[in-house]
């Protein structure tokens, strides 16, 4: 069994919890209130900017030319391609005000940046993997469940359930499997699990329209 197979097996319960969340269930049937989706999109734009920086840190510290090039491409996709996608959503949903990162968004960003900067590069690769893998699995699940051509969130669903994103996910998984060693396995699992938990928190924070208490 590969490192990634063990990682998924150990954290499958988190994925199971995510697809049962009210945010996901209502996104599937198209009943998610627009203000919650708008909150999610605005927070996701803030998150992906820092996610791109985390990927760039991995690229700068990677061992092989292939890793450097691919994580640089990952970073470019997170910053350039995703920004264009979010700009379209901002226009469609009339999101004009620049928002502040929610506590969960801030926590997730801080975890990724600190891990990718200070931990070993292998651990950094494990930390960023859930953003690829969980998103893909959730996107596929939503795509398989939803019906109706007039679904209000179809553009988002199609983006993350698409084949192009799937190929990126496969590459991110493969890199983790290549660099994982017995000595690093547990600490990589720890970073991966923490990021899975933060994925859950991010979805949940959008449904709750999470704000800072003071």
N, C-alpha and C positions, 0 to 999 in steps of 0.2 A: 504493500500500500504506500502511495506517495505521500509526501508531506501535506500537499493540498487536500488529498482525500481524507487524511486524518484530521486536518483543520476543519473541514466541512462537517465531518462526523461529530466532532467535539462541540461544534457551535450550531448544529442543525436546529436545536430548540429555539435559538434566537430568531432564525429565519421563520420558523413556524409561528412564533409570536408576532413577527412583523406582518405576515400575510393575514393575520386575524385582527389587526388593528382597525379601529373605526375609520381612520384616514384611508387605508387601502380598500376596505370594503366599500366605502362610499365613492372612492375614486373609480372603482370597477363599475358600479351601477350608475355612475354619473350624477349622484345626488350630493356629492361633496360641495358644501357651500363655497361660493366663489371667493369669499374673503379668506378662507383657509387655504385654498389653492394659491391665491395671490401672495399670501404670507409665505407659503412654502417656496414659491418661485423667487421671491425677493431674497429669502435667506439662502437658497441654493446658489444664487448668483454670487453672494458674499462668500459662501463656502468654497465654491469652485475656483475663485481667484486664489485663495490660499492653498487649496489642493494642488493647483498648478505649481505654486512655489515649492510645495513639498516634493512633488515629482521632479522638479528641477534640482533640488538638493540631492535626490537619489542619483540623477544623471551625473551630477558633478562628482560624486563619490563612487560611481560604479566601477567594476573591475574590467569589463570588456568593452570594446568598441560597440558591439551589438547592444549591450545594455545601455550605454551612453546614448546612442542614437534613438533607441526605442523609448526610453524614459523622457528624452527630450521631445519626442513626438507625442507622447502621452501628455506632457505639460502643455504643448502647443494646442492639443485638442481641448484640454480643459479650459484654457484661457481664451483662445481665439474662436474655435468652433462653438463651444458651449456659450460663450458670450454672445455670439450672433444669434443662437437659438433663444437665449433669454431676452435679448433685445426685441425679438419678435413677440415674445410673450408679454413683455412690458408694454409694447404698443397695443397688442390685442386686448389686454386687460386694464389698460390705462393706469399703469403703475408709474407714477412720476416722482414720488418722493424717495430719496435715498434713505434706506433704513439702517438701523443699528443691528449688529449681530445679536441674536438672541443668546441667552446663556448656553443653550445646548450647542448652537453653532459655534460660539466662541470656544467652548470646551473642546469640541471636535477639532477645530482648526489648531488650537494650541497643542493638543495631543499630537497631531500629525507633524506639525512644524518642529516641535521639540524632539520627537522621536527620529525624524528623518535627518535632523541636524546633529544630534548627540549620540544616538544609539548606533550600532553597527548598521551598515547599509543593508544587510540582509534583513534585519529587524524592520528597517524602514520600508522595504519592499512588502513585508508581511502586513505592516500597518496600513498601507494604502490599498491593499488588495480588496477588502470588503466593499469599498466604494465602486470598484469594478464589478465584483462577483455578486454581491448582494443585490446591487442595482439591476444587474442583468437577470438574475433569477426572479426578482420581484416584477420586473418589466415583462418577462415571459409569462409569469403567472397572471398578471393583470390582463395581458393581451389575450390569453386563452380563455379568460372568464368573461370579459366584457362583450356586449353585443350592441348592434345598432350603428348604422353609418353616421348618425347625427350625434354621436357621443361628444360631449363638450370638451373632453380632454384627450381626444384621439391623437392629436399631434404629439403630445408628450408620450403617450403610450407607444406610438409607432417608433419614436426615436430610440427608446431604451429596449425595445424588443427586436430591433433590427439586426440584420446579419453583420453589418459593419461594426457595430458596437460589440457584438459577440466575438469577433476576431480579436479585438483589443483585449477582451477579457481572457481569452485563451492564452495570449502572449504574457499577460501579467501573472497568470497562474503558473505558466511554464517557467518563468524566471524564478519564482519562489521555489519551485521544485528543484531547480538546478543549484541554487545557492544554499539550500537547507542542508545542514550537517547535524549529526547526533548532538554535538556540543551546543548548537544554536537552536535546536528544535523547540525546546520548551519556551525560551524567551520569544521566539518568533510566534509560537502559539499564543503567548500572553498578549503580544501586540495585536495580533489578528483578532483575538476575542474581544479585546477592549474596543477596537474599531467597530466590530459587529454590534456591541452594546451601544455605541455612539450612533450607529445607523438607526437603531431602534429609537433612541432619544430624539434624533433629528425629526423623524416622522411624527413622533408623539408631540414634539414641541410645536409643530405646524398645526396639528389638530387643536391644540390648547391655545394657540395664538400666544405663545409663551413671551413673557416680558420680564425685565429685571424688576426685582421687588422694590428697590429704592433707586 
